[in-house]
Amino acid sequence: MRCHYCGSYQTRVIDSRVIQDGTQRRRRYHCDDCGKRFNTAERFAGAAKQKMDEILELLASAEKAVQAIREIVQ
């Protein structure tokens, strides 16, 4: 992340927390060059939730396949 004060990319996250019912993440950064701190707020995109739903569905399908193979082997 670029520092809001000096423009340096030498920053690090010192605190991160989820806010507003899990729809936003607030991060606190520290600039190693100028020593100042600043915050950002990031919103989670709906696409991320959709992707997670797809992954969970795929895992459920994989579990069904494993179960079917176990039944065939027995």
LUMRODO-268320 format. One line per 8 residues: number of its first residue (from 0); their letters; for each residue x, z, y of C-alpha. Coordinates in steps of 0.1 Angstrom, whole numbers. Example, Ala and Ser with C-alpha at 12.3 -4.5 7.8 and 13.67 -1.06 7.14 Angstrom:
2
0	AS	123,78,-45 | 137,71,-11
This chain:
74
0	MRCHYCGS	0,0,0 | 13,-8,35 | 16,21,59 | -10,20,87 | 15,33,112 | 48,16,106 | 39,-13,83 | 63,-1,55
8	YQTRVIDS	55,-7,19 | 74,24,8 | 44,45,3 | 31,67,-25 | -2,82,-35 | -3,120,-31 | -40,125,-39 | -68,105,-54
16	RVIQDGTQ	-104,115,-60 | -137,98,-69 | -165,104,-44 | -201,93,-38 | -214,95,-74 | -185,77,-88 | -188,46,-66 | -158,52,-44
24	RRRRYHCD	-123,64,-47 | -105,81,-18 | -67,80,-18 | -42,98,4 | -9,82,9 | 25,93,22 | 49,69,39 | 85,75,28
32	DCGKRFNT	98,57,59 | 79,73,88 | 67,104,70 | 31,100,81 | 0,103,59 | -31,81,58 | -62,76,37 | -80,47,21
40	AERFAGAA	-115,45,6 | -121,19,-21 | -154,9,-35 | -158,1,-72 | -171,-34,-77 | -201,-41,-98 | -180,-65,-118 | -159,-36,-131
48	KQKMDEIL	-190,-20,-145 | -202,-53,-161 | -168,-58,-177 | -169,-22,-191 | -203,-29,-206 | -189,-61,-222 | -160,-42,-237 | -183,-15,-251
56	ELLASAEK	-205,-41,-266 | -175,-58,-282 | -163,-25,-296 | -198,-19,-310 | -197,-53,-327 | -162,-46,-341 | -175,-13,-355 | -204,-32,-372
64	AVQAIREI	-180,-57,-387 | -157,-30,-401 | -188,-12,-415 | -199,-45,-432 | -165,-51,-447 | -165,-15,-461 | -198,-21,-477 | -186,-53,-493
72	VQ	-155,-37,-507 | -173,-8,-523
